[in-house]
């Protein structure tokens, strides 16, 4: 029988330790070295979830015509973006900056056309079915620059695992013969482009270098306009084109080359030509064989056969001759910002003016005549001809308007004297001043100007021809005979706003100079003198020289308006003072295209609702101007926070609208609700109407007095400027 031994815990521990010692002693070897530390893990974010993305090229090489580029992906915080592969929608382009010359009648003197981008990757496009009922289309086969997709190559895209990537192009740029023959030169500047579109965002990048030296600085460039100049009128997101994947102007310029065209329209889509043609808008014209002027709007046929008619661009820059609106020079400007002065290319000229800008033009070689060195007799360079158009506007900026002797006559009507003065303060003779131009009188300019019922704007306008003229001191004396001063005028801030115009001769063939001209001459230009309104406080029978005029809070930034429209917006083009006439209660206007058949004529409605300010759904339907970006027009502070929108500021203000359900009959709306309706009237749901009325708004007033009696708006309690900006997507 086997005996059992019982061991306590201490004994068991001793036996175990001894046995382990015997086993280790039996091994007879060393315990070995410690293992090496592992490599640090990569810090990064996944490409499929990153909310921000920046792509940057770091290097490019060419070996036997094969281009390889290195690039990085980072988020806004500089953290590596990981996981890019060929299944993502990433594409690459490649172009060469080529010196272009053009044959002339003298073989020994070819015309220098400067440096132009030429893409290596191109395709020949045959026109599809031409849209019916559309004029000025000339379908023809066209070449179009293109890019290559990484998805078509299994090995081209290499992920280095740390946010660094490499890509080897599928195209061999040393052997490009079809559909266009492109001769590669290692001495010429090359541009690689990248476009990456993800479901949540897009990123572009470009890289310029000279292969023969590897240099990226001190090489030939063609960077003419900065995208920030485009953002003067266009919101950044509105210029995310080709489905949102292309956002950088450098990528645009190297793809929209001189050999590229639109097959369905037959029109060039070369970048210089296309941009100038688009922005000439409805004013672009040509001449037929009889010498008659005919419209020539720029058109292209886009995706799905959609005709895009840029003749519907309603407010191109006026005067359109101001090239510096886009071609901005000075600190921070692109390297070739002054290229527009070089008299090298005809593309910009033809883009704006067409190949036959007047009945007597027979050549499309514009710079052969219009150049600074050897201009054709009587023409002058493009700089001179554009300068001729602008000179009147430049001179009227230096002029001024002088108001004096403000008072009342025996019948209680306002009277005042006015002079138009030159840059030295000398009064300008009557012959040079448009006698039909006017001065507009207003009060409560620090609030919302006179109500239309008290004094309509048409009655508050006084033409020079309605007054008397003193030949000796060149002074006009005007009287406001068509309206009465308010009974409580004392202490109110008044405004005298000039829309007075000076006449100039037009520039053109054979015109040596543009200067002030007698207004009775044929074909003169009438240009408004630029002068801020004169504000003063009324006391008894005239100006209270001891009181300071109250100022209206800034709502819009007039420089932004003129950044798009320049000096001519619609009429009365002395700055932007539209609200002095277009008050919130101004009468309605018939418009069969609007629900109810009547539209408001207030300044807010005109600015918010006009089709030119919302091109996603109106006008050309290009989507390149989006009015929901409030900061486009309204004032902002240094942090770009909108300051020009404040609800509750003027509770007694009322708005006149047309009832869209009752043939446009007048309805009166409360202050804050009326501001909202200037965009949203035809989109209001029953729930929104209920919300407005529950919070004290009036949408169905029978008169201004009715609204002022019943309104008790509390909108400002919740709808702060910051909240309104957020709601509108800012």
Beta strands, then each sheet from edge to edge (+ up, - down):
strand 1: 44-46
strand 2: 54-63
strand 3: 66-74
strand 4: 80-82
strand 5: 89-102
strand 6: 111-119
strand 7: 122-125
strand 8: 142-145
strand 9: 148-149
strand 10: 157-159
strand 11: 164-172
strand 12: 189-197
strand 13: 202-210
strand 14: 285-287
strand 15: 293-295
strand 16: 299-301
strand 17: 307-309
strand 18: 400-408
strand 19: 414-421
strand 20: 438-443
strand 21: 461-463
strand 22: 468-470
strand 23: 475-479
strand 24: 493-498
strand 25: 501-504
strand 26: 525-528
strand 27: 534-539
strand 28: 542-543
strand 29: 589-590
strand 30: 598-599
strand 31: 654-658
strand 32: 666-670
sheet 1: 1+ 4+
sheet 2: 2+ 3- 11+ 10-
sheet 3: 6+ 5- 9+
sheet 4: 6+ 5- 12+ 13-
sheet 5: 7+ 8-
sheet 6: 14+ 15-
sheet 7: 16+ 17-
sheet 8: 18+ 19- 23+ 22-
sheet 9: 21+ 20- 24+ 27- 28+
sheet 10: 25+ 26-
sheet 11: 29+ 30-
sheet 12: 31+ 32-
end
